[in-house]
Amino acid sequence: MKILQPIREFRPLRLTSTILLLISAISLCQAQAADELIAKNLAARGGAEKLRAIQTMVMTGTIGFGGTTSPITVKVRRPNQIREEFRIDGADMVRAYNGA
């Protein structure tokens, strides 16, 4: 009488399936974490409706050109207007787009 041996050919398939399942679970957890972070950020800023109500934003900073730096002011107005003001070699520069 012949004794049947367990089939070991399915072990790699089982291992691959387990690995894919773990990767799927990890990516699902990361997506939930990202969604939670976005929701917390929106809540801290007063909610999505308050952010949508903002019509004008002004940003200031420093911009570098080669070895020189200059202060820069960027004004953005909804729907798609922008104005940038900065100085290069003593000359005031303005770049603007009126949304048209």
Secondary structure, DSSP 8 states (H G I E B T S, - for coil): --------TTHHHHHHHHHHHHHHHHHHHHHHHHHHHHHHHHHHTT-HHHHHH--EEEEEEEEEETTEEEEEEEEEETTTEEEEEEEETTEEEEEEE---
